[in-house]
Amino acid sequence: MDDLNLKYHLLILKKFEGELSPREKAELDSWLREPENMIFYEEQEKLWQSTDDYRRMRTINKKEALRRVENHLFKKTLWSLIKKAERIAAILFVPVLLTGIWLFSNPFPIFKKQVSYHTVQVPLGMTSSIILPDGTKVALNAGSTLRYPVTFDQKTRDVQLSGEAYFEVKKIRRQPFIVSTSDIAIQVTGTSFNCSAYPEDKRIETALVEGEIRISGLNGGEQGLSVKPGELAVFSRSGNTIKKFSADLDKYISWKSGKLIFRDDSMTTVLAKLGRWYNVEFQVVDEEMLGYEYSATFSGESLDQVLKMLSLSAPIYCEMVPRKILNDNSYEKQIIRLHKQ
């Protein structure tokens, strides 16, 4: 800690003691106008109010406290710090010394920096895009949630995803970017990829456009699978395994351009994606239909148009259930029942 930081640290503690002069108060107030300084001050204020150790330490004899500090802090670097403190003796007061004693007698840190997070939630039927603090661009699909720190000041840039997102990661080699879902972690440095990790789906799909990623399971199983551009990594929640395949990536990333592409997909997959995209609930009356496979490309079609295309391409009848009015005068989600013709 340099002389300047130590000075303001001491002024803060002196304020807690109620010993600040008018000049010192004005100087401290000016320093606290900086947001980072105010955050530090508030952390110390909470600590001062909640820690019984401080109040107990204030009863320690001052001369004895100084003697104990000198004995414990005999190492060169810390001794130099004490000498610096002595040179500003007009500011130095006992709680600073007692804090040093307390730190030596307790193995855990008391000045632990709190990490603040942002959480972005995208409603069903909508998409959104954001730029993270490091410059990484993220597109979020319907019904998705992304949680990330207000600032990336750790060794890694960690975010948590539930749902689907397309990442264009800012390249910072010394600070890997890690996307965590409920089951896997994806580590990259500078890469573009799509990850679909809705909690209700049976698998997590990660499609790599460029760069390189490394996927690890969080609950055991296969670890550290490297994926190259043009490959799709699929994590099976039931088998706790990760496999990769060569794939047509347009099918997996087209949603961020307003398209939905299906290529021989099961009806279960089709209905899940359409339900999130249009914010509707599908109820399948005849389960035999779940075995159907479907191929189509939707780009800007209305829900009615999509349902007509479904009915034309397969022996399906779509029934729109009348929507009920809720207590707050809003309507419940649209339910669509599918019958086999």
Secondary structure by P-SEA (a helix, b strand, c coil): ccaaaaaaaaaaaaaaaccccaaaaaaaaaaaccaaaaaaaaaaaaaaaccaaaaaaaaccaaaaaaaaaaaaccaaaaaaaaaaaaaccccccaaaaaaaaaaacccccbbbbbbbbbbbbccccccccccccbbbbbbccbbbbbbccccccccbbbbbcccccccccccccbbbbbbccccccccccccccccccccccbbbbbbccbbbbbbbcccccccccccccbbbbbbccccbbbbbbccccccccccccbbbbccccaaaaaaaaaaaacbbbbbcccccccbbbbbccccccaaaaaaaaaaaccbbbbbcbbbbccccccccbbbbbbcc
